[in-house]
Amino acid sequence: MTRGLPIIAVLVVVLSGCGGSLQAYETRGGARTHLDGTKATESALTVAQALRRQPQKPVYVVGYMLAPRDDLPRLCTRLNDYADCRGAPAVVLDDSKVNLDQSRALHVGCCATGFWSPHPVVLHLQFDGRRAVVLN
């Protein structure tokens, strides 16, 4: 029994350092923001509406962003505890025109965790099928 205690203590310390808590992908409602942290006041489509409409011009879309370091970034209707959009509509993102490291709206974790938004973010997107380029 006593041999397992140090291992548990190490795991708690490591996991706490990766995201600040053991529930790294916890999301909540709240005020919608842009990636820079400013309040989003424009009207925005939901992820499902944007996927259904396939707009030809850039549009604003609201959702929860997930950008793991080892996978493609996505804008999800919601995130779950497993850090994915399981069962919810999602848009695969091209984030090459933005610098996520400078985002004030995203939280970041260690290792493969990457970035995620605990509150809804509004992104300016240019759609190309089920993928979209982040313009803001």
KEKE-3310 file (N, C-alpha, C; in steps of 0.2 Angstrom, whole numbers, plus 5000, padded with zeros to 4 digits):
npx = (5004:5009:5019:5012:5007:5017:5017:5004:5004:5014:5007:4996:5003:5009:4998:4991:5000:4999:4987:4982:4972:4963:4953:4955:4948:4937:4922:4912:4898:4895:4901:4903:4918:4931:4946:4956:4952:4943:4926:4913:4902:4895:4882:4882:4883:4879:4889:4883:4873:4882:4889:4878:4874:4885:4892:4897:4904:4915:4910:4904:4906:4901:4907:4916:4933:4945:4962:4973:4990:4994:4985:4972:4965:4949:4932:4920:4903:4901:4913:4918:4923:4933:4940:4935:4924:4913:4899:4894:4891:4906:4919:4933:4948:4958:4971:4982:4983:4982:4989:4989:4996:4996:4983:4970:4959:4959:4964:4979:4987:4999:5011:5003:4990:4987:4978:4962:4945:4937:4926:4913:4919:4920:4923:4930:4927:4931:4924:4927:4920:4919:4929:4937:4945:4953:4950:4952)
npy = (4994:5006:5009:5012:5025:5036:5036:5039:5052:5058:5057:5066:5078:5080:5079:5090:5101:5100:5106:5114:5109:5094:5092:5096:5100:5107:5115:5130:5140:5158:5174:5178:5178:5185:5177:5186:5189:5200:5206:5198:5205:5204:5196:5178:5162:5146:5131:5120:5127:5133:5123:5117:5127:5130:5143:5155:5166:5174:5171:5174:5162:5153:5144:5131:5130:5118:5114:5103:5099:5088:5086:5090:5107:5111:5118:5116:5112:5109:5104:5089:5079:5071:5078:5081:5082:5073:5067:5079:5093:5098:5109:5107:5116:5128:5135:5143:5157:5163:5166:5156:5155:5168:5170:5176:5170:5157:5142:5134:5118:5106:5096:5085:5091:5104:5118:5125:5132:5137:5145:5151:5155:5167:5165:5171:5165:5157:5146:5130:5118:5106:5111:5125:5141:5151:5168:5178)
npz = (5000:5004:4994:4983:4986:4984:4970:4966:4972:4964:4951:4953:4955:4942:4933:4938:4934:4921:4916:4926:4933:4936:4927:4913:4901:4905:4901:4900:4900:4896:4893:4875:4866:4856:4849:4854:4866:4867:4869:4860:4849:4837:4827:4826:4817:4823:4824:4818:4810:4801:4795:4788:4780:4772:4769:4756:4757:4770:4787:4804:4817:4831:4844:4853:4854:4850:4850:4849:4851:4843:4833:4821:4823:4829:4828:4839:4844:4857:4870:4877:4892:4887:4878:4865:4852:4853:4846:4843:4831:4822:4815:4805:4807:4798:4805:4801:4799:4811:4827:4839:4851:4856:4860:4870:4874:4874:4884:4889:4889:4894:4885:4873:4875:4871:4865:4871:4872:4886:4887:4876:4859:4846:4829:4814:4799:4784:4774:4766:4760:4773:4780:4787:4786:4798:4800:4809)
capx = (5000:5013:5023:5007:5005:5021:5015:4998:5006:5017:5002:4992:5007:5010:4992:4990:5004:4998:4982:4980:4967:4963:4948:4958:4944:4930:4919:4906:4895:4898:4901:4907:4924:4936:4952:4960:4949:4938:4919:4911:4895:4892:4879:4886:4880:4881:4893:4878:4871:4887:4890:4872:4873:4891:4893:4903:4908:4917:4905:4906:4903:4902:4908:4922:4939:4950:4968:4978:4996:4996:4979:4969:4961:4942:4927:4915:4897:4903:4918:4917:4928:4938:4943:4933:4917:4909:4892:4892:4894:4912:4922:4940:4950:4965:4973:4988:4983:4982:4994:4985:5000:4994:4976:4968:4952:4961:4968:4984:4990:5006:5011:4998:4984:4986:4973:4955:4942:4933:4920:4912:4923:4917:4928:4928:4929:4930:4923:4929:4918:4918:4934:4937:4951:4952:4953:4954)
capy = (5000:5013:5010:5016:5032:5040:5036:5043:5059:5061:5058:5072:5084:5080:5081:5097:5105:5101:5111:5118:5105:5087:5092:5101:5102:5109:5121:5133:5146:5164:5179:5176:5182:5183:5174:5190:5190:5205:5204:5197:5208:5202:5189:5172:5156:5140:5127:5116:5131:5135:5117:5116:5132:5131:5150:5156:5172:5174:5172:5173:5156:5153:5137:5130:5128:5113:5114:5099:5099:5083:5084:5096:5111:5111:5122:5112:5114:5108:5099:5084:5078:5067:5083:5080:5085:5067:5067:5086:5095:5102:5111:5107:5123:5129:5141:5146:5164:5166:5164:5153:5157:5175:5171:5177:5167:5150:5140:5129:5113:5104:5090:5085:5094:5110:5124:5124:5137:5136:5149:5151:5159:5168:5165:5174:5159:5156:5139:5127:5111:5105:5114:5133:5145:5156:5174:5183)
capz = (5000:5005:4988:4978:4988:4980:4963:4966:4973:4958:4946:4955:4953:4935:4930:4940:4931:4914:4914:4931:4936:4933:4922:4909:4896:4907:4897:4903:4896:4898:4887:4869:4865:4850:4851:4857:4872:4867:4869:4853:4849:4831:4827:4823:4816:4826:4820:4814:4805:4796:4791:4784:4775:4768:4766:4751:4760:4777:4792:4811:4819:4838:4847:4858:4850:4852:4845:4851:4847:4838:4829:4818:4827:4827:4832:4841:4847:4864:4871:4883:4896:4883:4874:4858:4850:4852:4844:4841:4825:4822:4809:4805:4806:4796:4809:4799:4798:4817:4832:4845:4857:4858:4861:4877:4875:4875:4889:4886:4893:4892:4881:4867:4876:4866:4867:4871:4875:4891:4885:4868:4855:4839:4824:4808:4795:4777:4773:4760:4762:4780:4783:4787:4787:4803:4797:4814)
cpx = (5004:5018:5018:5006:5010:5019:5009:5000:5010:5012:4998:4996:5008:5004:4990:4994:5003:4992:4979:4975:4967:4957:4950:4953:4937:4928:4913:4904:4898:4898:4905:4912:4927:4942:4957:4957:4944:4931:4917:4903:4892:4888:4883:4882:4883:4885:4888:4875:4876:4889:4884:4872:4879:4892:4899:4907:4910:4911:4908:4902:4905:4902:4914:4927:4943:4956:4973:4984:4998:4990:4977:4965:4954:4938:4922:4909:4898:4909:4916:4923:4934:4941:4941:4926:4912:4902:4890:4895:4901:4915:4929:4943:4957:4967:4980:4989:4982:4987:4990:4989:4998:4987:4975:4962:4953:4965:4973:4986:4996:5005:5007:4992:4983:4982:4966:4951:4937:4926:4919:4916:4919:4923:4926:4931:4927:4930:4925:4927:4917:4924:4934:4943:4949:4955:4955:4958)
cpy = (5006:5014:5013:5023:5037:5041:5040:5051:5062:5062:5065:5078:5085:5082:5088:5102:5106:5105:5115:5114:5098:5086:5097:5104:5105:5115:5124:5138:5152:5168:5176:5181:5180:5180:5179:5192:5196:5202:5203:5199:5206:5196:5184:5166:5151:5136:5123:5120:5132:5129:5115:5121:5132:5138:5151:5162:5171:5175:5171:5166:5155:5145:5137:5127:5123:5113:5110:5100:5094:5081:5091:5100:5110:5116:5118:5115:5114:5103:5095:5083:5074:5072:5082:5082:5079:5069:5074:5088:5099:5104:5110:5113:5123:5136:5144:5153:5167:5163:5162:5155:5164:5176:5172:5173:5159:5148:5135:5124:5111:5098:5090:5089:5100:5115:5122:5131:5135:5139:5149:5156:5160:5169:5167:5168:5159:5149:5137:5119:5111:5108:5122:5136:5150:5162:5179:5181)
cpz = (5000:4998:4983:4980:4984:4973:4962:4967:4967:4952:4947:4953:4946:4932:4932:4936:4923:4912:4920:4935:4933:4928:4917:4904:4898:4903:4901:4898:4897:4892:4881:4868:4858:4853:4855:4864:4872:4866:4861:4853:4842:4831:4824:4822:4821:4822:4816:4808:4799:4792:4786:4778:4770:4765:4761:4753:4767:4782:4799:4813:4827:4840:4852:4854:4854:4847:4849:4847:4842:4834:4826:4823:4824:4831:4833:4844:4854:4864:4877:4887:4893:4878:4867:4858:4850:4851:4843:4835:4826:4815:4810:4803:4803:4800:4807:4799:4805:4822:4838:4852:4860:4860:4869:4879:4876:4881:4886:4891:4890:4887:4875:4869:4872:4869:4867:4874:4880:4890:4878:4865:4848:4835:4818:4803:4788:4775:4766:4762:4769:4784:4783:4789:4793:4801:4803:4819)
residu = (MET:THR:ARG:GLY:LEU:PRO:ILE:ILE:ALA:VAL:LEU:VAL:VAL:VAL:LEU:SER:GLY:CYS:GLY:GLY:SER:LEU:GLN:ALA:TYR:GLU:THR:ARG:GLY:GLY:ALA:ARG:THR:HIS:LEU:ASP:GLY:THR:LYS:ALA:THR:GLU:SER:ALA:LEU:THR:VAL:ALA:GLN:ALA:LEU:ARG:ARG:GLN:PRO:GLN:LYS:PRO:VAL:TYR:VAL:VAL:GLY:TYR:MET:LEU:ALA:PRO:ARG:ASP:ASP:LEU:PRO:ARG:LEU:CYS:THR:ARG:LEU:ASN:ASP:TYR:ALA:ASP:CYS:ARG:GLY:ALA:PRO:ALA:VAL:VAL:LEU:ASP:ASP:SER:LYS:VAL:ASN:LEU:ASP:GLN:SER:ARG:ALA:LEU:HIS:VAL:GLY:CYS:CYS:ALA:THR:GLY:PHE:TRP:SER:PRO:HIS:PRO:VAL:VAL:LEU:HIS:LEU:GLN:PHE:ASP:GLY:ARG:ARG:ALA:VAL:VAL:LEU:ASN)
# end
